[in-house]
Amino acid sequence: MSGSNGSDLAGGIFGVASLVLGVLAIFFVPFAFAPLGLICLMVAILCSPKYHGLYQVAAVALVIGVVIGGWIAVVTDNPLY
């Protein structure tokens, strides 16, 4: 990571965290993990616009996590939050 500063690193870390929380929202409590992922995504975007591809994938994962994860939670009688 030569030539990058701390805000790029923070943006990457928060971007990966939002992606992970989006994937976890599919399989576990979706309305608990997705808002945390959205907050991480907003912080990542504010820190650095360098990883815009990662941010787009994380946003899609968060939306799918809420929709599919919510559907799975309702069908299987798991908690939504």
C-alpha positions, 0 to 999 in steps of 0.5 A, spaced: 500 500 500 505 504 498 502 511 496 496 511 500 494 515 506 491 513 513 484 515 510 484 510 504 486 505 509 480 506 514 476 507 508 478 500 505 477 497 512 470 500 513 468 498 506 470 490 508 466 491 514 460 493 511 461 487 506 462 482 511 456 485 515 451 485 509 453 477 508 452 476 515 445 479 515 443 474 510 444 468 515 443 471 522 439 477 524 438 482 518 435 488 521 441 488 526 447 487 522 444 491 516 444 498 519 451 497 522 453 495 515 450 501 513 453 506 518 460 502 516 459 504 509 457 511 510 464 512 514 468 508 508 465 513 503 466 519 507 473 517 508 476 515 501 472 514 495 478 510 492 475 503 493 468 505 489 467 498 487 468 495 494 463 500 496 458 498 490 458 491 492 457 492 499 451 496 498 448 490 494 450 485 499 447 490 504 440 490 500 440 483 499 442 481 506 435 485 508 431 482 503 433 475 503 435 475 510 429 478 512 425 473 508 429 467 511 428 469 518 420 470 517 420 463 514 424 459 519 421 463 525 428 466 527 428 473 530 429 479 525 433 483 530 
